[in-house]
């Protein structure tokens, strides 16, 4: 849970370092950009909000969602001027994924290979600096929401065991 908290606390600094476009703030509602999610091709993460999820389903979805965001941000990182903040966030996402894999091992839950490898590369659709920054903005917003769900799921799992 501490790694999830760290990721949540690091997202604003990463956003500030990578998204230097006026009007794209984490606190602002960017609903006018929602249509770009599908145009750019940013896939939605797995849903974690149901309290009815079993521990194994929750952990598999957490790993899948973390892998998805790692892939998205890694691809965006290649298109941006490299940012130390983004590198640190990617390392934290990798570490949290590794911790969840360890939880799966301890609970004797078979870990599955993420199926996100099938999502189409973003870079062909990111033809301008603005679209790259919008993709970074939308990906970080989505990561923040997903990580909040991860934190709640991990808290629920620890409370039920």
N, C-alpha and C positions, 0 to 999 in steps of 0.2 A: 504494500500500500504506500510505503514511503517513496518508492520510485514513481508511482503514479502521481503522487503529490508533487514530486520534483519536476516531472514533465509538465504538469499544469502550471507550476510557478515559472518554468523556463519559456513557455510559449510566448508570453508578451515580449520578451527580449528578442527572441528569434523573429517574431513578426516585425518588430521595429527595425531589426537589422536587414531583413530580406524584402520587406514590402514598403518601399519608400514612395508610395503613391498617395497623394492627397485623397481623402475620402474613403480609404480602405483601412478602417480601424477595427480592432477586435471588439471594442465595446459598441460600435455602431451596427445597426441592423443593415445588412447589405442584401436585402431581399431582391433588389433589382439585379443582383448578380446571380441569383439562383438558376436562371435559365442557362448561364454559362457552365454550370456544373456538368450538364449533359453535353453541351457543345464542346467543352474542353475534354470531356471523357473521364472525369473524376468519379470512380465508382463509390457507391455507398458502402460503409462498413457493415459488418453483421450487427443485428439488433441484440442488445443486452438488457433492455429495460424490463423484461418480464421476470417477476419474482418466482415464476413457476419453472424456470430453467434449472435443470439438474447441474450439479457441480461440473460434470464432465462436459456438458454442452456449453456451459458458461466459459470454461477454460479454453475449449477449442475455439469458440468465437472470439475470445480475447486475443489468442495467438493469431488467428486469422486477421483480425482488425489491426493489430500491431504490425504484422507483416505487410499488410496493404499500405498503411501509412508510411512505413519505412521505405517501401518501394516508391511511393509517390514523391516523398520528400527527397529521396536519393536522386530521382530523375530530375526534379526541379533544381536541386543543388548543382547538378551538372550544367544547367543553363544559366545559373546566377554566378556573379562573382562570389567565389567561395566565402562562406561566412563561418567563423569559428563557433558562433552560437548554434548554427544549424548542425554543424558537426557534433557538438556536444549533445544536442537533442536527439540526433540519430543514434548516438551511442547509448543514451538512456532508454530509447525505445528498444534497441537490441538487448540491453540488459534486462529490461522488464519482460521481454519475450522469453529470454533464457530462464528467468525466475519462474515464469508460469510453466515452462516446460519441466522444470524441476518439481513444481507442485504436481503436475500430471504424473511424473514418475513416482513420486511419493504416494500418490493416491492410486497408483497402478492403473492409470487411465492411459490407453494407448494414444500417443501423440500422433497427429496427422500432419502430413505435409500440406502447407497452405495451398489453396487452389487459386490464389490471387495472381499467380504467374500468368494467367491467361488474359489479364486485362491489357488492352492495347496501349502501346507506348503513347505518352502524352506529347512528347517533343514535336512530332509532326504538326500538331494542332496549335502549338505555342509559337506562332510566327512573329510575335512582336514582344518587346520588353514589357509592355503593358499586360499582355496576356500571361506572360510568365509570372508577373507579380500578382495578378488576379488568381492564377492557379496556386501560387504559394499562399495567398490570403485564404482562399477557400479550403485548401488542404489543412492549414493550421486551425481554422475555425472548426472543421470537421474533426480533427485530431483532439481539440480541446473538449468538444462534446463527447466524443467516444471515450476519452480518458476519464471524464467525469463518470461515465457509465461503468468503466472498468473499476474505478475506485469503489463505487457503490456495490458492484458485484463482488469484489474481493472482500469488502466489509461484510456483505451478506454471507459469503462462504465461510469466513472466519467465525462469524457469530453462530452459524448453524453446525459447526464442528466442535 
